[in-house]
Amino acid sequence: MPGTGSAETLALVLITQSRNAGLQDLEDEKMGCLFAMFAGIFPRLALFILWIARPARIDAAFDTFLLPLLGIIFLPFATLIYVLLYTTGRGLTGWDWFWVAVAGLFDIGHWAAGASQRNQIPGRRASEA
């Protein structure tokens, strides 16, 4: 039966292509997760490095270590923008506060996106809230 070999070969090629397409989708999901992880880590890491490299700048912007520490945990992007825009003796004025507020909205959006996507995890039940 000379015709059966080519049909089997065609079937094998189609199965291999479908498996490779599935692996490509899986690799895309991993890359998206990596991008999201870096997006979440970046402001915390930048603020931490700034705190280590230029502690006087953080000390000038805040009276105590507690506020920047809470900022790293809860509102990292807004805290980073606050520290970068803070000027000793002048503080923040006008448009500076606008950019801190925009950064705060980004932080809140990050928290909201995480909460809304939580129910899409396989095997997790929807919350009763």
C-alpha positions in Angstrom: 0.0 0.0 0.0 2.1 2.9 -1.2 -0.6 5.5 -0.5 -0.9 4.9 3.2 2.7 6.1 3.9 2.0 9.6 2.6 -1.3 9.9 4.5 0.5 8.9 7.7 3.2 11.4 7.0 0.6 14.1 6.4 -1.2 13.3 9.6 2.1 13.3 11.5 3.0 16.7 10.0 -0.4 18.2 11.0 -0.1 16.8 14.6 3.4 18.3 14.9 2.3 21.7 13.6 -0.6 21.8 16.0 1.6 20.9 18.9 4.1 23.6 17.9 1.3 26.1 17.7 0.3 25.2 21.2 3.8 25.6 22.4 4.1 29.0 20.7 0.9 30.1 22.6 2.4 28.9 25.8 5.6 30.8 25.2 3.6 33.9 24.4 1.8 33.6 27.8 5.1 33.2 29.6 6.5 36.3 27.9 3.4 38.3 28.9 3.8 37.2 32.4 7.5 38.2 32.4 6.5 41.6 31.0 3.9 42.1 33.7 6.4 41.0 36.4 8.9 43.6 35.3 6.2 46.3 35.1 5.3 45.6 38.7 8.8 45.4 39.9 10.3 48.4 38.1 9.1 51.3 40.3 9.9 49.4 43.5 13.4 48.5 42.3 14.1 52.0 41.0 13.0 53.6 44.3 15.0 51.1 46.3 18.1 51.7 44.2 17.6 55.5 44.5 17.3 55.1 48.2 20.6 53.2 48.4 22.4 55.5 46.0 21.1 58.8 47.1 19.7 58.5 50.7 19.9 62.3 51.2 17.3 62.8 48.4 14.8 60.4 50.1 15.5 62.0 53.5 14.8 65.5 52.1 11.5 64.3 50.6 10.3 62.4 53.7 10.7 63.1 57.4 10.7 59.4 58.4 11.6 56.1 56.8 8.1 54.7 57.3 6.4 56.7 54.4 8.9 55.7 51.7 8.8 52.1 52.9 5.0 52.1 52.7 5.3 53.8 49.4 7.5 51.0 48.0 4.9 48.5 49.1 1.6 50.1 48.2 2.1 53.1 45.8 5.6 52.6 44.3 5.2 54.6 41.1 3.6 57.6 42.9 6.3 57.5 45.6 9.1 57.3 42.9 7.6 60.3 41.0 7.3 62.3 44.3 10.9 61.7 45.1 12.1 62.5 41.6 10.1 65.8 41.5 10.8 66.9 45.1 13.0 70.0 45.3 14.6 70.8 48.7 13.3 74.0 50.1 10.4 74.3 47.6 8.8 70.9 47.8 6.1 70.1 45.1 4.1 72.8 43.4 1.5 73.0 40.7 2.2 70.5 37.9 4.4 68.4 40.2 1.3 67.3 42.1 -0.5 66.6 38.8 2.2 64.1 37.9 2.2 62.5 41.3 -1.6 62.1 41.0 -1.3 60.5 37.6 1.3 58.1 39.0 -1.1 57.4 41.9 -3.8 56.5 39.3 -1.4 54.1 37.6 -0.7 52.4 41.0 -4.4 52.1 41.7 -5.0 50.8 38.2 -2.3 48.2 38.8 -4.1 47.1 42.0 -7.5 47.0 40.3 -6.2 45.0 37.3 -4.7 42.5 39.6 -7.9 42.1 41.6 -10.1 41.8 38.4 -7.8 39.2 36.8 -7.6 37.1 40.0 -10.8 35.2 39.1 -9.3 34.1 35.8 -6.7 31.8 37.5 -7.5 28.2 36.6 -8.9 26.3 39.6 -9.7 29.5 41.6 -13.3 30.1 42.7 -14.9 33.5 42.1 -15.0 35.6 45.3 -18.3 36.3 47.0 -17.6 40.1 47.2 
